[in-house]
């Protein structure tokens, strides 16, 4: 097969870090271990030299994933037994498929409605429910129901558009966790971790005319149709197999946040 990488890439990348401050924090590490995400939820950071243009997102992603920086430093799950290694080990992954992820939220107030509808109590306790399993994911609270079960009572407190927001997705990924998840009884740890991770990933600046905070980053969900990348050990495209590319043009920085589902 012919490699799609142009001989002379428009964008060039350098590796700038193997994690995020939140993922390095002792408290977060303990929570991620409890949620069964500590081995699998990972981040890699890169810087690039050329100005990012949103209309060139496909070129940007193509150059990113065919760069030596990514090939040598993006650690992925190579075997079902849990050995990780650089993505270069897997050979050419083909064309990255891009999905634009809306990212406009700048406050956690977005989630206040979970109190209003009774999913969360005033105390922060998460309302329980009869256990169930939907699409391989255990449902054990009104919170997981509102996030994942589309015919549940409170599902419509978030609109279809709101559910596509990066903040909503990040929160849901943390609540769902991994195969051996020990769930929280109260919302605090989920909210705090979501907020801190979002702040690590997303750049915000003040709009000069309105004075309002606006997100200046672009977020893409990426998959590789032809490859086994980011398909977990169950061989399925589980919701918890994801790769987000967050581009912050002002900083000329890009972060890859990714996870893979390990388990049944």
C-alpha positions in Angstrom: 0.0 0.0 0.0 1.2 3.5 -0.8 1.9 5.7 2.2 -0.3 8.8 2.3 2.4 10.8 4.0 3.7 13.5 1.7 7.4 13.6 1.3 7.4 17.1 2.8 4.9 17.4 5.7 3.3 20.8 6.2 3.4 20.3 10.0 6.4 19.1 12.0 6.1 17.9 15.6 8.3 17.4 18.7 7.5 15.4 21.8 7.0 17.6 24.8 5.7 15.4 27.6 4.4 12.0 28.5 1.6 12.9 30.8 -0.6 15.8 32.1 -0.3 17.4 35.6 -3.6 16.0 36.7 -2.6 12.4 35.6 0.6 12.9 37.6 -1.1 14.1 40.8 -1.0 11.6 43.7 -4.8 12.1 44.4 -5.8 11.5 40.8 -3.5 8.4 40.5 -5.3 6.9 43.5 -8.7 7.6 42.0 -7.8 6.3 38.5 -6.6 3.1 40.2 -9.9 2.8 42.0 -11.7 3.4 38.7 -9.6 0.9 36.9 -8.2 3.5 34.5 -4.7 4.0 35.9 -2.9 1.7 33.4 -4.9 2.6 30.4 -5.8 6.3 30.4 -2.7 8.0 29.0 -1.6 11.3 27.4 1.2 12.4 25.2 2.0 16.0 24.4 3.7 17.6 21.3 4.6 21.0 20.0 4.5 22.0 16.3 6.1 24.9 14.4 3.5 26.0 11.8 0.4 28.0 12.5 -2.7 25.7 12.9 -5.5 26.3 10.4 -8.8 24.6 11.3 -9.6 23.9 7.6 -6.4 21.9 7.4 -7.3 19.6 10.2 -7.0 16.4 8.1 -3.5 17.4 6.9 -2.5 18.2 10.5 -3.7 14.8 11.7 -2.0 13.0 8.8 1.3 14.7 9.5 0.9 14.2 13.3 0.4 10.4 13.1 3.0 9.9 10.4 5.6 12.0 12.4 8.5 10.2 14.0 7.7 12.1 17.2 4.3 10.3 17.5 5.5 6.9 16.1 8.2 6.7 18.7 6.4 8.1 21.8 2.7 7.2 21.5 2.6 4.1 23.7 -0.2 1.7 22.8 -1.5 -1.7 24.0 0.3 -4.3 21.8 -1.1 -7.5 23.3 -4.1 -8.6 25.3 -1.8 -9.4 28.2 -1.2 -5.7 28.7 2.2 -5.0 27.2 2.6 -1.5 25.8 5.0 -0.2 23.2 5.4 2.6 20.7 2.8 2.7 17.9 5.7 2.3 15.3 5.8 -1.4 16.4 2.4 -1.9 14.7 3.5 -0.6 11.3 1.5 1.8 9.1 -1.9 2.5 10.6 -3.4 4.1 7.5 -5.4 7.3 7.3 -6.6 8.8 10.6 -10.4 9.3 10.5 -11.5 12.6 12.1 -14.6 13.5 14.0 -14.9 17.1 15.2 -15.8 17.3 18.9 -17.6 20.4 20.0 -15.7 22.1 22.9 -17.4 25.3 24.0 -18.0 24.9 27.7 -15.9 26.8 30.3 -17.7 26.0 33.5 -18.8 22.9 35.5 -22.2 24.6 36.1 -23.2 22.6 33.0 -23.7 19.7 35.4 -25.8 21.5 38.0 -29.0 20.1 36.5 -28.0 16.7 37.9 -29.0 18.1 41.3 -32.2 19.6 40.0 -33.5 16.3 38.6 -32.5 14.2 41.7 -29.6 12.2 40.1 -27.4 13.9 42.7 -28.6 14.7 46.2 -27.8 18.1 47.8 -25.1 16.3 49.8 -23.4 15.2 46.6 -24.4 11.6 47.1 -25.2 9.8 43.8 -28.7 8.2 43.8 -28.6 4.4 43.4 -30.6 2.2 41.1 -31.3 -1.5 40.4 -28.1 -2.8 38.7 -28.2 -3.5 35.0 -25.8 -3.9 32.1 -26.2 -1.9 28.9 -23.8 -2.3 26.0 -21.3 -4.2 28.2 -21.3 -1.3 30.7 -22.5 -2.0 34.3 -25.3 0.5 35.2 -25.4 0.9 39.0 -26.7 4.4 39.7 -29.0 7.1 38.3 -25.8 8.9 37.2 -24.7 6.1 34.9 -28.3 5.9 33.6 -28.5 9.6 32.7 -25.2 9.3 30.9 -25.7 6.1 29.0 -29.3 4.7 29.0 -31.3 6.6 26.3 -34.7 5.6 27.6 -34.0 6.4 31.2 -36.2 9.0 33.0 -33.7 11.8 33.2 -31.9 11.2 29.8 -33.4 14.4 28.3 -31.9 16.7 30.9 -29.0 16.9 28.4 -29.8 17.5 24.7 -28.2 15.5 21.9 -25.9 18.5 21.1 -24.8 18.8 24.8 -23.9 15.1 24.9 -21.4 15.7 22.1 -19.5 18.3 24.1 -15.9 17.3 25.1 -16.6 18.1 28.8 -19.6 15.8 28.8 -17.6 13.0 27.1 -14.7 13.4 29.5 -17.0 13.2 32.5 -18.7 10.1 31.1 -15.4 8.3 30.4 -14.3 8.9 34.0 -17.7 7.7 35.5 -17.8 4.6 33.3 -14.1 3.7 34.2 -12.5 0.4 33.5 -13.5 -3.3 33.8 -12.7 -3.5 37.5 -14.2 -0.1 38.5 -15.0 0.6 42.1 -17.6 3.3 41.8 -17.8 6.5 43.9 -20.8 7.1 46.2 -20.4 10.9 45.9 -19.9 13.1 42.9 -16.9 15.2 44.1 -14.1 13.0 42.9 -15.7 12.7 39.4 -16.3 16.5 39.1 -12.8 17.4 40.4 -11.0 15.0 38.1 -13.1 16.1 35.1 -12.5 19.7 35.8 -8.7 19.3 36.4 -8.2 17.2 33.3 -10.3 19.5 31.1 -8.2 22.5 32.3 -5.0 20.6 31.5 -6.3 19.9 28.0 -8.2 22.9 26.8 -7.1 26.5 26.4 -9.4 29.4 27.3 -9.0 33.1 26.7 -11.1 36.2 27.3 -13.1 37.5 24.4 -12.1 41.1 23.9 -15.5 42.4 23.1 -17.8 40.4 25.4 -15.3 39.8 28.2 -16.5 36.2 28.3 -14.2 33.2 28.6 -14.0 31.3 25.3 -12.4 28.0 24.4 -9.6 28.5 21.8 -8.7 24.8 21.4 -9.9 22.4 18.8 -10.8 18.8 19.7 -10.9 15.8 17.3 -11.9 12.2 18.0 -9.7 10.0 15.9 -9.9 6.4 14.8 -8.1 4.3 12.3 -10.5 2.2 10.2 -8.1 -0.3 9.0 -6.1 -1.0 12.1 -6.5 -2.6 15.5 -5.5 0.7 17.2 -7.8 1.7 20.1 -9.9 -1.4 19.9 -9.7 -3.0 23.3 -9.0 -6.5 24.3 -12.7 -7.5 23.8 -12.2 -6.7 20.1 -15.1 -4.3 20.1 -15.3 -0.5 19.6 -16.3 0.0 23.2 -17.1 3.6 24.3 -14.0 3.4 26.5 -11.7 2.9 23.5 -10.9 6.5 22.4 -8.3 8.8 21.2 -8.8 12.6 21.4 -6.5 15.1 19.8 -6.7 18.5 21.4 -5.0 21.3 19.5 -4.2 24.6 21.2 -3.1 26.9 18.3 -2.0 29.8 20.5 0.5 27.5 22.4 1.3 25.5 19.2 0.7 22.5 21.4 -1.3 19.3 20.8 -2.2 16.7 23.4 -3.3 13.1 22.7 -5.6 11.7 25.4 -6.5 8.1 25.0 -7.7 4.9 26.6 -8.3 1.3 25.8 -10.7 -1.1 27.3 -9.0 -4.1 28.9 -11.3 -6.9 30.0 -14.4 -8.8 29.0 
